[in-house]
Amino acid sequence: MRAQALSATGGGALEDIMSITPIGRPGFSQGDGSGHKITTASLREQKLRHEPITCLTAYDYASARLVDEAGIDMVLVGDSLAQTVLGYENTLSVTMDEMLHHVRAVRRGVKHALLVADMPYGSYQVDPKDAIVNATRFVKEGGAEVVKIEGGEKRADLIRQIIDAEIPVAGHIGLTPQSVNVMGGYKVQGKSLAGIEQLMRDAVALDRAGVACLFVEGIPREVAAMITAEVSAPTIGIGAGPECDGQVLVFHDILNLTFGPPAKFVRRYGDAAALITNAVQAFRADVRAHRYPADEESYHLPKETGAGLDEVLSRKRSIRR
Ligand code: KIV
């Protein structure tokens, strides 16, 4: 309506109005200056060179892009997004479609890192055919390069079948959050001799099945060190000590965005909660005090349109009188 009234006065085109700053990728470069694409093969080379592998979770375009441009080797769209992004109590409720939605967003932000998508609970436990279909969707529709599956030796056959479908698989053993009800809570695994033996069997079975890498979560560092020495696949630890070939943490954990006490292994590298709260409070205060927006933050009419508008308004005023 307003645009029509203005053009009727013969004014110039209105300035383009965009609600967000346009985003392209000019001058894209890696934080570490290397800029090379990480692959499953290059991960193995890193293990052989004893060069630590870095991995973080990401769940959306902006965070994925920041993580990628900072030079992180692997980006995991973890099913932890159930809690961190979607507010579920645990990872059991998140669906294939919800995961895919986030994998696609992350894909658009990642150029250099290896992109790993977590197979959610129920997407691979019921039927191997479904598992292959779901893994294929992550590759075809989401652009994932690797899919991650929780569980030890009992998953070895399934992992072989998925790899046969040309999809690299990351294993995940130890504290596997999708087994929370069977484990009776989130408990450190492999603390007994029998537990260590089982973990070693799990690791070797998945290594033989051909996993691209092996996530090891919530196990004593001594056990993680033994696994790392035993398997040819790179081990990526979380709560598994420093001897792993790489380390993964949850993006929201390192930035204090999780609203709860952190686990023992979490190190906070920033306080995004404080940053966001301060920014939001400052915006609110500015709006309430009429300090935002300032004149420099407002669009203005072109001179000739302003003059035309003044004329129209003064004519209207004289008619009203
Ligand atoms: O979902 C996730 O974030 C994970 C990591 C903790 C390994 O699986």
Residues whose N, C-alpha, C, O or C-beta is under 5 A from the ligand:
A	BS01	KIV	T57 G78 D79 S80 F215 I238
